[in-house]
Amino acid sequence: MKGKVLAVKKILSTLLVAAFVMGALAGPAPVAAADPLTANYSATPEKGAIEFALLKGFMWKYPDGQFHGEDQISQGQFVSSLVAIREVKEGEPVPQLPEGHWAKATYERAQKAGILAGVEINPNKLLNKEETALLVFNAWKPYRGVKDKGFTNTGALVTWGWMEPAPPGNPKFREDLPVTRAQAAVILRKMWQDKYQIELGEKYALEFHNSLKVKDGYLTGMVPKGDKLLHLSVQFFKKDFSGIVPYSNGQSFKVKIADFGGMGFTATNELDYSFAATYQYNDLYDVKREKKTQQFSE
């Protein structure tokens, strides 16, 4: 079942890309800096991801005005992008880098965010797939937990759908292949989008939670109206296991608590069916919630 879900996610990922880049989430149209007539990445499949990265400000061009998507990405460049996406403001000491080093401030913020766990500090090092995937999992631990232990970092990220498998003729999860700046842009855009949907899902989950009221043995509340990106659903599970009573975007409810054994809230991406937020309520009198949002290891 997990394999089928991942396959659907991969097939529909291009739709998510289009919605984020072309829709309201992407903001205004790309500025002249991303003009396909002058940018050296205009003919590449990663063009949309590069334009998105430049527009959102988590990747940058070289002094010559070019992106150079064919270049292998360096540790310093990728770490800088992760720090920008995570919006890390505070830092912790990184003694491996001397005072005045160009990357010190960024690496100190990365250290604070846990991005550098298990990483050999070398901003100029050119990254392969395994090293890139390690940084991704470190950066995303607060959102999706730890990787599946049954895979290498590369294997886990490919399986999750955020990294392309090796070209035909190679082992699918070959870890030593280089990662170009264009390929990194694709990964980073997926991370930016996931962060966006998680934060949006959490917002709606809290709005729903705050609407809940218990009175005279009944639970009332309202599912937020939401938006076009996320489908919001609430399901009440009958105590006698006879069925489920569902509610969705914009619907209000009043249920007799004695009839139900629990309730779940889910925010699901309409485009790729990924889960932005999931909460479980086991005691409807107490309405305490338990976070169950999908993790890397699931």
C-alpha beads as a LAMMPS data file, in Angstrom:
LAMMPS data file: protein, C-alpha beads

298 atoms
297 bonds

1 atom types
1 bond types

-500.0 500.0 xlo xhi
-500.0 500.0 ylo yhi
-500.0 500.0 zlo zhi

Masses

1 110.0

Atoms # bond

1 1 1 0.000 0.000 0.000
2 1 1 2.826 2.375 0.890
3 1 1 4.409 1.809 -2.522
4 1 1 1.168 2.693 -4.296
5 1 1 0.764 5.895 -2.305
6 1 1 4.325 6.908 -3.091
7 1 1 3.725 6.200 -6.755
8 1 1 0.648 8.431 -6.759
9 1 1 2.607 11.156 -4.999
10 1 1 5.319 11.006 -7.629
11 1 1 2.881 11.000 -10.554
12 1 1 1.021 14.005 -9.241
13 1 1 4.025 15.965 -8.033
14 1 1 4.119 17.937 -11.266
15 1 1 0.603 19.167 -10.575
16 1 1 1.671 20.422 -7.170
17 1 1 4.615 22.162 -8.766
18 1 1 2.386 23.886 -11.291
19 1 1 -0.095 24.990 -8.672
20 1 1 2.568 26.439 -6.433
21 1 1 4.491 28.200 -9.185
22 1 1 1.601 29.479 -11.253
23 1 1 -1.025 29.965 -8.579
24 1 1 -1.419 32.378 -5.734
25 1 1 1.111 30.547 -3.601
26 1 1 3.927 31.475 -5.951
27 1 1 3.245 35.190 -5.675
28 1 1 4.012 37.545 -8.561
29 1 1 5.477 36.414 -11.857
30 1 1 9.258 35.794 -11.969
31 1 1 11.295 38.948 -12.310
32 1 1 13.666 39.737 -15.171
33 1 1 16.473 37.862 -13.411
34 1 1 14.731 34.622 -14.423
35 1 1 14.232 35.677 -18.068
36 1 1 14.593 32.497 -20.158
37 1 1 16.290 34.507 -22.891
38 1 1 19.278 35.236 -20.675
39 1 1 19.264 32.464 -18.058
40 1 1 21.419 29.445 -18.854
41 1 1 18.928 27.005 -17.347
42 1 1 15.999 27.892 -19.629
43 1 1 15.939 24.579 -21.514
44 1 1 16.317 22.257 -18.501
45 1 1 13.506 20.232 -16.883
46 1 1 14.402 21.911 -13.587
47 1 1 13.667 25.395 -14.967
48 1 1 10.464 25.853 -12.946
49 1 1 12.152 24.806 -9.705
50 1 1 15.061 27.175 -10.321
51 1 1 12.766 30.111 -11.025
52 1 1 10.777 29.260 -7.886
53 1 1 13.966 29.097 -5.798
54 1 1 15.159 32.465 -7.084
55 1 1 11.745 34.037 -6.599
56 1 1 11.398 32.797 -3.022
57 1 1 14.993 33.733 -2.221
58 1 1 16.375 30.409 -0.996
59 1 1 18.860 30.075 -3.892
60 1 1 20.942 32.712 -5.618
61 1 1 22.798 33.415 -8.841
62 1 1 26.542 33.766 -9.243
63 1 1 28.159 37.207 -9.670
64 1 1 28.087 36.721 -13.459
65 1 1 24.288 36.783 -13.304
66 1 1 23.926 33.091 -14.172
67 1 1 22.541 30.251 -12.057
68 1 1 24.853 27.534 -13.403
69 1 1 22.441 24.722 -12.706
70 1 1 24.867 22.194 -14.176
71 1 1 27.431 22.858 -11.425
72 1 1 27.641 20.454 -8.489
73 1 1 26.188 22.119 -5.420
74 1 1 28.471 22.837 -2.482
75 1 1 27.761 22.142 1.158
76 1 1 27.813 25.863 1.919
77 1 1 25.277 26.633 -0.802
78 1 1 22.889 23.875 0.243
79 1 1 23.162 24.675 3.942
80 1 1 22.455 28.337 3.184
81 1 1 19.307 27.329 1.300
82 1 1 18.099 25.095 4.137
83 1 1 18.648 27.865 6.678
84 1 1 16.682 30.257 4.453
85 1 1 13.760 27.847 4.059
86 1 1 13.688 27.059 7.788
87 1 1 13.924 30.806 8.531
88 1 1 16.402 30.192 11.333
89 1 1 17.271 33.378 13.220
90 1 1 19.393 32.248 16.177
91 1 1 22.720 30.437 16.169
92 1 1 25.089 28.214 18.122
93 1 1 28.911 28.223 17.983
94 1 1 30.599 26.333 15.148
95 1 1 34.267 26.187 16.247
96 1 1 35.314 24.399 13.044
97 1 1 35.023 27.710 11.169
98 1 1 37.315 30.619 12.127
99 1 1 36.070 34.095 12.917
100 1 1 35.428 36.087 9.791
101 1 1 34.755 33.020 7.627
102 1 1 32.152 33.806 4.974
103 1 1 29.940 30.903 6.019
104 1 1 30.264 31.153 9.807
105 1 1 27.048 33.050 10.554
106 1 1 24.978 30.749 8.339
107 1 1 26.536 27.604 9.777
108 1 1 25.896 28.833 13.316
109 1 1 22.204 29.130 12.499
110 1 1 22.286 25.718 10.838
111 1 1 23.888 24.287 13.972
112 1 1 21.117 25.730 16.121
113 1 1 18.495 24.160 13.867
114 1 1 20.124 20.696 13.958
115 1 1 20.921 20.761 10.258
116 1 1 24.587 19.889 10.788
117 1 1 24.084 16.769 12.920
118 1 1 26.570 14.120 11.798
119 1 1 27.939 16.398 9.065
120 1 1 31.645 17.059 8.489
121 1 1 31.894 20.850 8.294
122 1 1 33.341 21.908 4.942
123 1 1 31.433 24.698 3.141
124 1 1 33.414 24.197 -0.077
125 1 1 32.775 20.445 -0.292
126 1 1 30.810 19.376 -3.363
127 1 1 27.869 17.201 -2.324
128 1 1 26.821 13.774 -3.505
129 1 1 23.333 12.334 -3.079
130 1 1 23.953 10.723 0.310
131 1 1 25.423 13.897 1.798
132 1 1 22.602 15.997 0.394
133 1 1 19.941 13.636 1.706
134 1 1 21.494 13.657 5.197
135 1 1 21.203 17.449 5.307
136 1 1 17.583 17.241 4.138
137 1 1 16.605 14.779 6.852
138 1 1 18.419 16.819 9.500
139 1 1 16.630 19.984 8.433
140 1 1 13.210 18.317 8.266
141 1 1 13.282 16.408 11.542
142 1 1 10.966 18.936 13.280
143 1 1 8.389 18.462 10.515
144 1 1 8.522 14.807 9.503
145 1 1 10.710 13.102 12.101
146 1 1 13.564 10.726 11.273
147 1 1 14.063 8.760 8.068
148 1 1 13.032 5.173 7.517
149 1 1 15.770 3.073 9.174
150 1 1 15.567 0.449 6.444
151 1 1 17.216 2.746 3.892
152 1 1 20.314 4.851 3.420
153 1 1 19.649 8.586 3.391
154 1 1 19.587 8.446 -0.408
155 1 1 17.244 5.476 -0.516
156 1 1 14.878 7.031 2.006
157 1 1 14.705 10.364 0.166
158 1 1 14.166 8.694 -3.215
159 1 1 11.431 6.508 -1.700
160 1 1 9.767 9.560 -0.150
161 1 1 9.747 11.176 -3.594
162 1 1 12.030 14.157 -3.012
163 1 1 15.075 12.847 -4.884
164 1 1 15.253 11.236 -8.310
165 1 1 16.594 7.673 -8.536
166 1 1 19.874 7.055 -10.313
167 1 1 19.833 6.960 -14.139
168 1 1 19.145 3.617 -15.861
169 1 1 22.064 1.232 -15.640
170 1 1 22.890 2.243 -12.049
171 1 1 21.651 0.948 -8.692
172 1 1 18.431 2.841 -7.952
173 1 1 19.756 4.313 -4.702
174 1 1 23.343 4.950 -5.772
175 1 1 24.658 7.311 -3.083
176 1 1 27.877 8.630 -4.611
177 1 1 26.384 10.436 -7.607
178 1 1 26.856 14.222 -7.612
179 1 1 23.948 16.601 -7.011
180 1 1 23.778 19.592 -9.335
181 1 1 22.437 22.989 -8.381
182 1 1 19.444 22.369 -10.644
183 1 1 18.705 19.041 -8.941
184 1 1 19.075 20.709 -5.554
185 1 1 16.527 23.341 -6.627
186 1 1 13.976 20.593 -7.240
187 1 1 14.545 19.092 -3.775
188 1 1 14.448 22.486 -2.070
189 1 1 11.213 23.474 -3.781
190 1 1 9.563 20.284 -2.479
191 1 1 10.773 21.182 1.015
192 1 1 9.463 24.747 0.754
193 1 1 6.088 23.445 -0.421
194 1 1 5.933 20.855 2.357
195 1 1 6.711 23.483 4.985
196 1 1 4.014 25.717 3.544
197 1 1 1.359 23.017 3.629
198 1 1 2.333 21.838 7.117
199 1 1 2.126 25.356 8.528
200 1 1 -1.213 25.884 6.784
201 1 1 -2.489 22.537 8.056
202 1 1 -1.445 23.396 11.606
203 1 1 -3.264 26.709 11.353
204 1 1 -6.506 24.998 10.354
205 1 1 -6.019 22.249 12.944
206 1 1 -5.749 24.855 15.701
207 1 1 -8.744 26.778 14.324
208 1 1 -10.760 23.565 14.444
209 1 1 -9.542 22.689 17.928
210 1 1 -10.473 26.120 19.271
211 1 1 -14.008 25.745 17.892
212 1 1 -14.750 22.665 20.010
213 1 1 -17.217 23.055 22.892
214 1 1 -18.625 20.434 25.283
215 1 1 -22.034 21.060 26.857
216 1 1 -24.723 18.765 28.259
217 1 1 -23.124 15.671 26.816
218 1 1 -22.772 17.085 23.316
219 1 1 -19.715 18.180 21.354
220 1 1 -20.083 21.072 18.931
221 1 1 -17.569 22.531 16.541
222 1 1 -16.861 23.572 12.993
223 1 1 -14.481 22.399 10.312
224 1 1 -12.663 25.455 8.881
225 1 1 -13.571 26.480 5.342
226 1 1 -9.941 26.092 4.350
227 1 1 -8.742 26.801 0.821
228 1 1 -8.218 25.136 -2.562
229 1 1 -4.973 23.443 -1.510
230 1 1 -6.080 21.455 1.540
231 1 1 -9.091 19.223 2.070
232 1 1 -10.086 19.339 5.740
233 1 1 -12.000 16.424 7.195
234 1 1 -13.275 15.362 10.609
235 1 1 -14.381 11.813 11.295
236 1 1 -16.291 10.569 14.337
237 1 1 -15.886 6.875 15.135
238 1 1 -18.940 5.157 16.591
239 1 1 -18.437 3.201 19.791
240 1 1 -20.292 0.181 18.456
241 1 1 -17.997 0.085 15.401
242 1 1 -21.032 0.490 13.149
243 1 1 -19.511 3.247 11.089
244 1 1 -17.978 6.689 10.735
245 1 1 -19.706 10.070 10.669
246 1 1 -17.736 12.505 8.465
247 1 1 -17.653 16.284 8.145
248 1 1 -15.539 18.451 5.847
249 1 1 -14.607 22.021 4.873
250 1 1 -16.999 24.610 6.300
251 1 1 -19.394 22.168 8.000
252 1 1 -20.504 22.538 11.603
253 1 1 -21.587 19.657 13.822
254 1 1 -23.277 18.718 17.074
255 1 1 -22.818 15.119 18.177
256 1 1 -23.805 13.140 21.252
257 1 1 -20.507 12.199 22.895
258 1 1 -21.828 8.938 24.364
259 1 1 -22.287 7.556 20.844
260 1 1 -18.664 7.954 19.771
261 1 1 -15.342 6.537 20.844
262 1 1 -13.119 9.162 19.257
263 1 1 -12.554 11.660 16.483
264 1 1 -9.871 12.500 13.938
265 1 1 -8.935 15.692 12.117
266 1 1 -6.983 15.543 8.847
267 1 1 -5.695 18.187 6.428
268 1 1 -4.846 16.514 3.106
269 1 1 -3.214 18.075 0.064
270 1 1 -5.782 18.015 -2.745
271 1 1 -3.092 17.625 -5.412
272 1 1 -0.809 14.861 -4.208
273 1 1 -2.761 13.423 -1.252
274 1 1 0.038 14.066 1.217
275 1 1 -0.907 14.794 4.822
276 1 1 -0.321 18.324 6.074
277 1 1 -1.759 17.786 9.552
278 1 1 -3.395 14.903 11.411
279 1 1 -4.746 14.900 14.967
280 1 1 -6.515 12.227 16.997
281 1 1 -9.022 12.823 19.811
282 1 1 -9.539 9.782 22.030
283 1 1 -11.644 11.416 24.778
284 1 1 -14.395 13.663 23.433
285 1 1 -15.318 14.932 26.888
286 1 1 -11.778 16.148 27.481
287 1 1 -11.065 17.086 23.812
288 1 1 -7.341 16.624 24.234
289 1 1 -5.619 16.042 20.908
290 1 1 -2.649 13.892 19.904
291 1 1 -0.553 14.825 16.876
292 1 1 -0.375 12.083 14.244
293 1 1 0.959 13.958 11.200
294 1 1 2.696 11.634 8.703
295 1 1 6.390 11.045 9.363
296 1 1 9.280 10.005 7.094
297 1 1 9.398 6.593 8.762
298 1 1 5.753 5.755 8.006

Bonds

1 1 1 2
2 1 2 3
3 1 3 4
4 1 4 5
5 1 5 6
6 1 6 7
7 1 7 8
8 1 8 9
9 1 9 10
10 1 10 11
11 1 11 12
12 1 12 13
13 1 13 14
14 1 14 15
15 1 15 16
16 1 16 17
17 1 17 18
18 1 18 19
19 1 19 20
20 1 20 21
21 1 21 22
22 1 22 23
23 1 23 24
24 1 24 25
25 1 25 26
26 1 26 27
27 1 27 28
28 1 28 29
29 1 29 30
30 1 30 31
31 1 31 32
32 1 32 33
33 1 33 34
34 1 34 35
35 1 35 36
36 1 36 37
37 1 37 38
38 1 38 39
39 1 39 40
40 1 40 41
41 1 41 42
42 1 42 43
43 1 43 44
44 1 44 45
45 1 45 46
46 1 46 47
47 1 47 48
48 1 48 49
49 1 49 50
50 1 50 51
51 1 51 52
52 1 52 53
53 1 53 54
54 1 54 55
55 1 55 56
56 1 56 57
57 1 57 58
58 1 58 59
59 1 59 60
60 1 60 61
61 1 61 62
62 1 62 63
63 1 63 64
64 1 64 65
65 1 65 66
66 1 66 67
67 1 67 68
68 1 68 69
69 1 69 70
70 1 70 71
71 1 71 72
72 1 72 73
73 1 73 74
74 1 74 75
75 1 75 76
76 1 76 77
77 1 77 78
78 1 78 79
79 1 79 80
80 1 80 81
81 1 81 82
82 1 82 83
83 1 83 84
84 1 84 85
85 1 85 86
86 1 86 87
87 1 87 88
88 1 88 89
89 1 89 90
90 1 90 91
91 1 91 92
92 1 92 93
93 1 93 94
94 1 94 95
95 1 95 96
96 1 96 97
97 1 97 98
98 1 98 99
99 1 99 100
100 1 100 101
101 1 101 102
102 1 102 103
103 1 103 104
104 1 104 105
105 1 105 106
106 1 106 107
107 1 107 108
108 1 108 109
109 1 109 110
110 1 110 111
111 1 111 112
112 1 112 113
113 1 113 114
114 1 114 115
115 1 115 116
116 1 116 117
117 1 117 118
118 1 118 119
119 1 119 120
120 1 120 121
121 1 121 122
122 1 122 123
123 1 123 124
124 1 124 125
125 1 125 126
126 1 126 127
127 1 127 128
128 1 128 129
129 1 129 130
130 1 130 131
131 1 131 132
132 1 132 133
133 1 133 134
134 1 134 135
135 1 135 136
136 1 136 137
137 1 137 138
138 1 138 139
139 1 139 140
140 1 140 141
141 1 141 142
142 1 142 143
143 1 143 144
144 1 144 145
145 1 145 146
146 1 146 147
147 1 147 148
148 1 148 149
149 1 149 150
150 1 150 151
151 1 151 152
152 1 152 153
153 1 153 154
154 1 154 155
155 1 155 156
156 1 156 157
157 1 157 158
158 1 158 159
159 1 159 160
160 1 160 161
161 1 161 162
162 1 162 163
163 1 163 164
164 1 164 165
165 1 165 166
166 1 166 167
167 1 167 168
168 1 168 169
169 1 169 170
170 1 170 171
171 1 171 172
172 1 172 173
173 1 173 174
174 1 174 175
175 1 175 176
176 1 176 177
177 1 177 178
178 1 178 179
179 1 179 180
180 1 180 181
181 1 181 182
182 1 182 183
183 1 183 184
184 1 184 185
185 1 185 186
186 1 186 187
187 1 187 188
188 1 188 189
189 1 189 190
190 1 190 191
191 1 191 192
192 1 192 193
193 1 193 194
194 1 194 195
195 1 195 196
196 1 196 197
197 1 197 198
198 1 198 199
199 1 199 200
200 1 200 201
201 1 201 202
202 1 202 203
203 1 203 204
204 1 204 205
205 1 205 206
206 1 206 207
207 1 207 208
208 1 208 209
209 1 209 210
210 1 210 211
211 1 211 212
212 1 212 213
213 1 213 214
214 1 214 215
215 1 215 216
216 1 216 217
217 1 217 218
218 1 218 219
219 1 219 220
220 1 220 221
221 1 221 222
222 1 222 223
223 1 223 224
224 1 224 225
225 1 225 226
226 1 226 227
227 1 227 228
228 1 228 229
229 1 229 230
230 1 230 231
231 1 231 232
232 1 232 233
233 1 233 234
234 1 234 235
235 1 235 236
236 1 236 237
237 1 237 238
238 1 238 239
239 1 239 240
240 1 240 241
241 1 241 242
242 1 242 243
243 1 243 244
244 1 244 245
245 1 245 246
246 1 246 247
247 1 247 248
248 1 248 249
249 1 249 250
250 1 250 251
251 1 251 252
252 1 252 253
253 1 253 254
254 1 254 255
255 1 255 256
256 1 256 257
257 1 257 258
258 1 258 259
259 1 259 260
260 1 260 261
261 1 261 262
262 1 262 263
263 1 263 264
264 1 264 265
265 1 265 266
266 1 266 267
267 1 267 268
268 1 268 269
269 1 269 270
270 1 270 271
271 1 271 272
272 1 272 273
273 1 273 274
274 1 274 275
275 1 275 276
276 1 276 277
277 1 277 278
278 1 278 279
279 1 279 280
280 1 280 281
281 1 281 282
282 1 282 283
283 1 283 284
284 1 284 285
285 1 285 286
286 1 286 287
287 1 287 288
288 1 288 289
289 1 289 290
290 1 290 291
291 1 291 292
292 1 292 293
293 1 293 294
294 1 294 295
295 1 295 296
296 1 296 297
297 1 297 298
